[in-house]
Amino acid sequence: MAITYRITPQPNQHIYNISLTFTATAAHQELKLPVWIPGSYMVREFSKQVLQVIAVNGDYQVLQLGKNEWNITGLTIGAKVEISYQVYAYEYGIRTAFLDFNRGYFNPTSLCLVVIGNESSQHSVIVEDLPANWQVATGLTEVTANTYIAKDYDELIDCPFELGALTRISFNVDNVPHYLILSGTIPEFDQQRMIADMQKVCEYQIRLFGGIAPYSSYTFILNLSGEIYTGLEHRNSTLLMAPYYALPNLIGSNDIEYFKLMGLISHEFFHTWNVKRIKPKVFTPYDLYQENYTKLLWWFEGVTSYYDDLVLYRSGVITQEQYLQIIADNINNVYKFNGARIQSVANSSLTSWIKYYRQDENSPNSIASYYVKGSLVALCLDLMIREQSIYSLDDVMLYLYKEWCNNPVGIGEDEIPSLIKAATGVDLTRFIYEATETTAELPFSHLFAAVGLELNQRRAKNHQDSGKYYTTTSNKASVHPIIDLGVRIEKLSLGYLVKNVYSGGSGDKIGLAAGDIILAINQVKLSNFDQQISFYNSGNEVMLTLFRQERLINLSCVLEESVADIVDIGLVDRGLLSNWL
């Protein structure tokens, strides 16, 4: 039974009009909408934006049974059924749906009701009545103009749609077509450099996983707006968002932002194998109507996070020095916050539905990132495998992919140690338990020494200090800590808004809280916090004047230097380093 969705955008009202048609196979039919989208582990309740689900033809009736389910009764077997509904779409991002007169995007999990029992049928999407000059981009096969076919519902929801006046750039990797689709603010940029770098990244990852791309084409959909770097992986495409100034400019002066974008592109592309093919057993198949719990996100996101920047180095997009600076940043951005001492990455994975994806002002003090700390666990695994065998983590990834190709059942919750041993002969069971199930610190000093690197521990300048990579002793960091309240603040037109209060700092000790607006220090208006605080010394007692909700209060504070300990990474033996990088 073929199932068809006719989708008509109504940009000024931010609404998609949808007509769903299918052939009745029973006297009643249940319809449902997913509550989450694979790759983003939070219940998002897409059905809250669904409006007016009504019958278009026939004598049947539609009755809503629950938050995301409807029942159609009075059907005649063999008759065509048409249901009409609307979806309000004004959530700018990559996970749900958005529509205005400039741009539209949607994931089918937000728009396309499931005809229960017919998920394995062919699904068609027809996008109709587009505004002038608008185009469609998606990973689905286009059979006629703006008509797309998915073999089943699983393929349908794995292919987001981008609508608008799009810029399309095509390039080949091993004779397979790849596309970069740009929307939003698109300045003049170094297109040749970006496409060459994307080709390098794609080529390297395809070779890593055996040399044959697992798709007939791949589409990178990049919306350029805002200040956030984010992406969501799909089987033959990815939907990305980044600031427009992350595109490489013509004089090569914005490499810091550009490398963030390339790291994001590398990350989402690596998911083509690690998540979209190799995946947890509990995701085979996905249950789209409730949370799917796994302790393995540290592997699927963490290993991917390890490889995203490593691939940039290996493919020549960034230098060795730039890559090792990223490693220093990652170590310090995990361990200078208290969350790494509170939560394991296995627990972070398990509770991602309510913690990682629902972060609040206390999150740095209470959670560990299965992305960043997971990448550090992966780094340790790679170095341990190299130290104990002729293999590396590369061999593990290729082994897992071949196993998936032979039997795509997914990885069990406790199978990682045995799979690594099968691929390399190295038994890392104890390390994996301690690294993922406990909050024990990772053994960087020993592992780095074996590849010619040293760790130099020091007190951070402030909470924004993320350490340094140095190549000579003379280049070693010489940093004196400064007065640091141990808070993250945001400048307002009047005063500074407290966003986070970090455990153990002077702000924490005096009871500063997120949402406080600090107005003055010693009765002098705060207009430049860093400059004004620099006139005080550690041990000085000052009066902070602030608003908490509607009340003006004063807090006495004994100033301290930064209490965060971080590490710098130094090069000792370039020859040993060549065994890894």
C-alpha positions in Angstrom: 0.0 0.0 0.0 1.5 3.3 -1.1 1.2 6.2 1.3 1.4 9.8 0.1 1.9 13.1 1.8 1.1 16.3 -0.2 2.8 19.2 1.7 1.9 22.8 0.9 3.8 25.6 2.7 1.9 28.6 3.9 4.9 30.8 4.8 3.3 33.9 6.2 1.4 31.9 8.8 4.3 29.4 9.4 2.1 26.5 8.6 2.5 23.4 6.5 -0.8 22.1 5.0 -0.7 18.3 4.7 -2.9 15.9 2.9 -2.3 12.2 3.8 -3.7 9.6 1.5 -3.7 5.8 1.6 -5.9 2.8 0.8 -7.9 1.3 3.7 -7.1 -2.3 4.6 -9.4 -2.5 7.6 -12.6 -0.8 9.1 -10.4 1.4 11.3 -6.9 2.8 11.1 -4.6 4.3 13.8 -2.3 7.2 13.0 0.5 8.3 15.2 3.3 10.9 15.2 6.8 10.2 16.7 7.7 12.0 20.0 11.5 12.2 19.3 13.8 12.2 16.3 16.7 9.7 16.1 20.1 11.3 16.9 18.6 13.8 19.3 17.8 12.2 22.6 15.0 14.2 24.0 11.2 13.8 23.9 10.1 16.8 21.8 6.4 16.1 21.5 6.1 17.1 17.8 2.3 16.5 18.0 1.8 19.7 20.0 2.1 21.6 16.7 -0.5 19.5 14.8 -3.7 21.3 14.0 -7.2 20.1 12.7 -6.8 16.5 11.7 -10.0 16.0 9.6 -11.4 13.6 7.1 -11.5 14.9 3.5 -13.7 12.4 1.8 -16.1 9.6 2.7 -18.2 9.0 5.8 -15.4 8.0 8.2 -14.5 9.9 11.3 -11.2 10.9 12.9 -11.0 10.9 16.7 -7.9 11.9 18.7 -7.1 9.2 21.3 -4.0 10.7 23.0 -1.3 13.3 22.7 0.1 11.9 19.4 -2.4 9.3 18.2 -5.7 9.4 16.2 -8.1 6.7 15.1 -10.1 6.7 11.9 -13.3 4.7 12.0 -16.0 3.8 9.4 -13.6 2.9 6.7 -14.4 0.8 3.6 -11.7 -1.8 2.8 -10.1 -0.9 -0.5 -11.3 2.7 -0.5 -9.0 5.7 -0.8 -8.7 7.6 2.5 -7.6 11.2 2.6 -6.8 13.0 5.9 -6.0 16.7 6.1 -4.1 18.5 8.8 -1.8 21.4 9.5 1.5 21.7 11.4 2.6 25.0 12.9 6.3 25.4 12.2 8.3 28.1 13.8 11.2 26.5 15.6 14.4 27.6 14.0 16.9 24.8 14.1 17.6 21.3 12.7 15.4 18.9 14.7 11.8 19.9 14.1 10.2 22.3 11.5 10.3 25.9 10.5 8.7 28.1 7.9 8.6 31.7 7.0 8.9 33.8 3.8 12.7 33.3 3.6 13.1 29.6 4.4 11.5 26.4 5.3 12.8 23.1 6.6 11.2 20.1 8.1 12.0 16.6 9.4 9.3 14.2 8.5 9.1 13.1 12.2 7.4 16.5 12.7 5.0 16.5 9.8 4.3 13.0 8.6 1.8 10.9 10.6 2.5 7.2 10.7 -0.2 4.9 9.2 0.3 2.2 11.9 0.9 -1.3 10.5 2.0 0.1 7.2 5.4 1.4 8.1 7.1 -0.9 5.6 5.0 0.4 2.7 6.4 2.9 0.1 6.0 6.5 1.2 5.8 9.5 -1.2 6.2 13.2 -0.5 4.9 15.8 -2.9 5.9 19.4 -2.1 3.3 21.7 -3.8 2.8 25.4 -4.5 6.2 26.6 -3.5 6.9 30.4 -3.5 8.6 31.7 -6.6 12.3 30.8 -6.9 12.1 28.3 -4.0 13.7 24.9 -4.4 13.7 21.6 -2.5 16.8 19.8 -1.1 16.6 16.3 0.5 18.4 13.0 0.5 15.3 11.2 -0.9 15.1 10.1 -4.5 13.2 12.6 -6.7 11.1 10.8 -9.2 9.4 13.8 -10.8 9.6 17.5 -10.0 9.3 18.0 -6.3 8.0 14.4 -5.8 10.1 12.1 -3.6 10.0 8.4 -2.8 11.0 6.5 0.3 11.0 2.8 0.5 9.4 2.8 4.0 8.7 5.1 6.9 12.1 4.6 8.4 13.8 6.0 5.3 11.3 8.8 5.1 12.1 10.1 8.6 15.8 9.9 7.9 15.7 12.4 5.1 15.1 16.1 6.1 13.8 18.7 3.7 15.2 22.2 3.1 13.0 24.7 1.2 14.0 28.1 -0.2 16.2 30.0 -2.6 19.1 27.6 -2.2 22.7 27.7 -3.4 23.7 24.3 -4.7 27.3 23.2 -5.1 28.1 19.7 -6.5 31.3 17.7 -6.1 32.4 14.1 -6.5 34.1 11.8 -4.1 35.3 8.5 -5.7 32.7 9.1 -8.5 29.9 9.4 -6.1 27.9 12.7 -6.2 27.9 14.9 -3.1 26.1 18.2 -2.7 26.5 21.2 -0.5 23.2 23.1 -0.1 23.4 26.6 1.4 20.6 28.8 2.7 20.5 31.9 4.9 23.1 34.6 4.8 25.7 33.6 2.2 28.6 36.1 1.8 31.2 35.8 -0.9 33.6 33.1 0.4 36.4 30.8 -0.6 34.3 28.1 -2.2 37.2 26.3 -3.8 38.9 25.9 -0.4 35.8 24.6 1.3 34.9 22.1 -1.3 38.5 20.8 -1.5 38.5 20.4 2.3 35.1 18.6 2.2 36.4 16.3 -0.4 39.5 15.4 1.7 37.3 14.7 4.7 34.8 12.6 2.8 37.6 10.6 1.0 39.4 9.9 4.2 36.4 8.7 6.1 35.2 6.5 3.2 38.7 4.9 3.1 38.6 4.4 6.8 35.5 2.3 6.5 36.6 0.1 3.6 36.7 2.4 0.6 33.1 2.1 -0.6 30.5 4.8 0.2 27.3 3.2 1.7 25.0 5.6 -0.3 24.5 6.6 -3.9 24.7 10.3 -3.1 25.2 12.5 -0.1 23.7 15.9 0.7 25.1 18.4 3.2 22.3 21.0 4.0 23.8 24.0 5.7 21.7 26.9 7.0 23.9 30.0 7.8 22.4 32.0 10.6 22.8 32.8 14.3 25.8 31.9 16.3 25.3 28.2 17.1 27.1 25.3 15.5 24.9 22.2 15.4 24.0 19.3 13.2 21.9 16.2 12.9 23.0 13.1 11.1 21.0 11.1 8.6 21.7 8.1 6.4 22.7 10.0 3.3 22.5 13.6 4.4 22.9 15.9 7.3 21.1 19.1 8.3 23.6 21.7 9.7 23.4 25.2 11.2 26.4 27.6 11.6 27.1 31.3 11.6 27.6 32.8 8.2 31.0 34.0 9.2 32.1 30.4 9.6 32.4 30.1 5.8 36.1 30.6 4.8 36.6 34.2 3.8 38.7 35.2 0.8 41.8 36.3 2.8 41.9 33.3 5.2 41.6 35.4 8.4 38.7 33.5 10.0 40.2 30.0 10.4 39.1 29.6 14.0 35.4 29.7 13.0 36.0 27.9 9.7 37.7 24.9 11.5 34.7 24.7 13.9 32.4 24.4 10.8 34.7 21.8 9.2 34.8 19.9 12.5 31.0 19.9 12.6 30.8 18.7 9.0 33.4 15.9 9.7 31.4 14.9 12.8 28.1 14.5 11.1 29.6 12.8 8.1 31.3 10.2 10.4 27.9 9.4 11.8 27.1 7.9 8.3 28.8 4.8 9.7 28.9 5.3 13.5 25.2 5.6 14.4 23.4 5.4 11.1 24.8 1.9 10.4 26.7 0.8 13.5 24.3 1.5 16.3 23.1 0.3 19.8 21.0 -2.9 19.7 18.2 -1.0 21.5 17.9 1.3 18.4 17.3 -1.7 16.1 14.6 -0.7 15.4 13.9 2.7 17.0 10.8 3.0 19.1 9.6 6.4 18.0 7.0 6.8 20.7 9.0 6.7 23.9 12.6 7.1 25.2 15.1 4.5 23.9 17.7 4.0 26.7 21.3 3.2 26.1 24.5 3.6 28.0 26.5 3.7 24.8 26.1 7.3 23.6 29.7 7.8 25.0 30.8 5.5 22.2 28.5 6.7 19.4 28.9 10.4 20.0 32.3 10.2 21.9 34.1 8.1 19.3 32.6 10.3 16.5 33.8 13.4 18.4 37.3 11.9 18.7 37.4 11.3 14.9 35.9 14.6 13.7 39.0 16.7 14.4 41.4 13.8 14.0 40.2 13.4 10.5 40.7 17.1 9.9 44.4 16.7 10.9 44.9 13.4 9.0 43.4 14.8 5.8 45.5 18.0 6.0 42.7 20.5 6.8 44.4 21.5 10.1 47.9 21.2 11.4 49.3 18.9 14.1 49.7 21.8 16.4 46.1 22.9 15.9 44.9 19.4 16.6 46.8 19.0 19.8 45.5 22.4 21.0 42.0 21.0 20.4 42.9 18.0 22.6 44.1 20.3 25.4 40.9 22.3 25.1 38.8 19.1 25.4 40.7 17.8 28.5 40.3 21.1 30.3 36.8 21.7 29.3 35.9 18.4 30.9 38.0 18.4 34.1 37.9 22.0 35.1 34.2 21.6 35.9 32.8 19.6 38.7 30.4 17.6 36.6 33.1 15.2 35.5 33.5 14.2 39.2 29.8 13.7 39.7 28.5 11.8 36.6 30.0 9.0 34.6 29.7 9.0 30.8 27.6 5.8 30.9 25.2 7.6 33.2 25.3 10.7 31.0 24.3 8.5 28.0 21.5 6.9 29.9 20.1 10.1 31.3 20.6 12.2 28.2 16.8 12.4 27.7 16.4 14.5 30.9 19.9 15.9 31.6 22.2 16.5 28.7 19.4 17.7 26.3 17.7 19.7 29.1 20.7 21.6 30.6 20.2 24.3 33.1 22.4 26.7 35.1 23.7 23.9 37.3 24.7 21.5 34.5 28.4 22.3 34.5 28.5 21.3 38.2 26.5 18.1 37.8 26.8 16.4 34.4 29.6 15.1 32.1 29.4 15.4 28.3 29.3 12.1 26.6 30.5 14.0 23.6 33.6 15.6 24.9 34.5 13.2 27.7 33.5 10.3 25.4 36.0 11.6 22.9 38.7 11.5 25.6 37.8 7.9 26.4 38.1 7.1 22.7 41.5 8.8 22.6 42.7 6.7 25.5 41.3 3.5 23.8 43.2 4.4 20.6 46.5 5.0 22.4 46.1 1.8 24.5 45.4 -0.3 21.5 48.4 1.1 19.7 50.6 0.5 22.8 49.5 -3.1 23.1 49.2 -4.3 19.5 49.9 -3.5 15.9 46.3 -2.2 15.6 44.5 1.0 16.4 40.9 2.3 16.9 40.7 2.5 13.1 40.7 -1.3 12.9 38.0 -1.5 15.5 35.7 0.9 13.5 36.3 -1.1 10.3 35.6 -4.3 12.1 32.4 -3.0 13.6 31.2 -1.8 10.2 31.9 -5.1 8.5 30.1 -6.9 11.3 27.1 -4.6 10.8 27.1 -5.2 7.0 27.0 -9.0 7.7 24.4 -8.8 10.4 22.9 -5.4 11.2 21.6 -6.2 14.7 23.4 -3.5 16.6 25.8 -3.5 19.6 24.7 -4.8 23.0 25.1 -2.6 26.1 28.1 -4.6 27.4 29.7 -5.7 24.1 32.2 -3.0 23.4 35.1 -4.7 25.3 34.6 -8.0 23.5 34.3 -6.4 20.1 37.5 -4.4 20.6 39.3 -7.7 21.6 37.9 -9.5 18.6 39.2 -6.7 16.3 42.6 -6.2 17.9 43.3 -8.9 20.5 43.6 -6.3 23.2 41.5 -6.8 26.4 40.4 -3.3 27.7 37.5 -4.5 29.8 38.7 -3.1 33.1 39.7 0.2 31.6 36.4 0.6 29.8 34.4 -0.1 33.0 36.4 2.4 35.0 36.4 5.1 32.2 32.7 4.9 31.5 30.9 3.6 34.6 32.9 5.5 37.2 34.3 9.1 37.5 37.9 8.0 37.8 40.3 10.3 35.9 41.6 9.1 32.6 45.3 8.0 32.5 46.5 10.8 30.2 50.0 11.2 31.7 51.1 7.6 31.0 49.5 7.4 27.6 50.8 10.7 26.4 54.3 10.0 27.6 54.3 6.9 25.4 53.7 9.1 22.3 56.2 11.8 23.2 53.9 14.3 25.0 53.9 15.7 28.5 51.2 17.2 30.7 52.0 20.3 32.7 49.3 20.9 35.4 48.8 24.5 36.6 46.2 26.8 38.0 43.9 28.3 35.3 44.1 32.0 34.6 40.3 32.0 35.0 37.4 29.7 34.2 37.7 30.6 30.5 41.3 29.3 30.3 41.3 26.0 28.4 45.1 25.3 28.4 47.7 25.4 25.7 49.8 23.1 23.5 53.5 24.0 23.4 56.3 22.6 21.3 59.3 24.0 23.2 60.0 24.7 26.8 60.4 28.4 25.9 56.8 28.3 24.5 55.5 26.8 27.7 52.6 28.7 29.3 53.5 31.1 32.0 50.2 32.2 33.3 49.3 34.0 36.6 45.8 33.3 37.8 43.6 36.4 38.1 40.6 37.3 40.3 37.8 35.0 39.2 34.4 34.9 40.8 33.9 31.4 39.4 30.9 32.4 37.4 29.9 32.8 33.7 28.4 36.3 33.1 26.8 38.1 30.2 27.0 41.9 29.8 23.7 43.7 29.8 23.0 47.4 29.1 23.1 47.8 32.9 25.3 45.3 34.8 26.1 41.7 34.2 23.7 38.7 34.2 25.0 35.6 36.0 24.5 32.5 33.7 26.3 29.8 35.7 27.9 29.6 39.1 30.7 27.0 39.2 31.3 24.8 42.3 34.0 25.9 44.7 34.5 29.5 43.4 34.0 32.6 45.5 30.7 33.2 43.8 29.5 29.8 44.9 30.7 30.5 48.5 28.7 33.7 48.9 25.6 32.3 47.3 25.5 34.0 43.9 22.9 32.4 41.7 22.0 32.2 38.0 19.7 35.1 37.1 21.4 37.5 39.5 22.3 40.9 37.8 25.5 42.3 39.3 25.3 46.1 39.2 28.2 47.4 41.2 31.3 46.6 43.1 32.0 48.7 46.2 29.2 51.0 45.1 30.8 51.7 41.8 28.8 50.8 38.7 30.1 47.8 36.8 30.7 48.7 33.2 33.7 46.6 32.4 33.9 43.6 34.8 37.4 42.3 33.9 39.0 45.7 34.0 37.4 46.8 37.2 38.0 43.5 39.1 41.7 43.6 38.1 42.3 46.5 40.6 41.7 44.1 43.5 43.9 41.4 44.9 43.2 37.9 46.2 41.9 38.2 49.8 40.3 41.7 49.3 36.8 41.9 50.7 34.4 43.8 48.4 30.7 44.5 48.4 28.7 43.3 45.3 25.4 45.0 44.7 22.9 43.0 42.6 19.3 42.5 41.7 17.9 39.1 42.5 14.4 39.0 41.0 12.9 42.3 42.1 15.1 42.9 45.2 18.2 44.9 45.5 20.7 43.1 47.7 24.4 43.4 48.8 26.7 40.5 49.2 30.1 40.6 50.9 32.7 38.7 48.9 36.3 37.7 49.7 37.9 37.7 46.2 40.0 34.7 45.1 42.1 33.8 42.2 40.9 31.0 39.9 40.4 27.7 41.7 40.3 25.6 38.5 43.2 23.3 37.8 44.0 22.6 34.1 46.8 21.1 32.0 48.9 22.2 29.1 50.2 19.7 26.6 53.9 19.8 25.6 55.9 18.1 22.8 58.8 16.1 24.1 59.6 13.6 21.3 58.4 14.2 17.8 59.5 10.7 16.8 57.3 9.0 19.4 54.4 11.3 18.4 54.6 10.0 14.9 53.5 6.6 16.2 50.1 8.3 16.7 49.9 11.4 14.6 
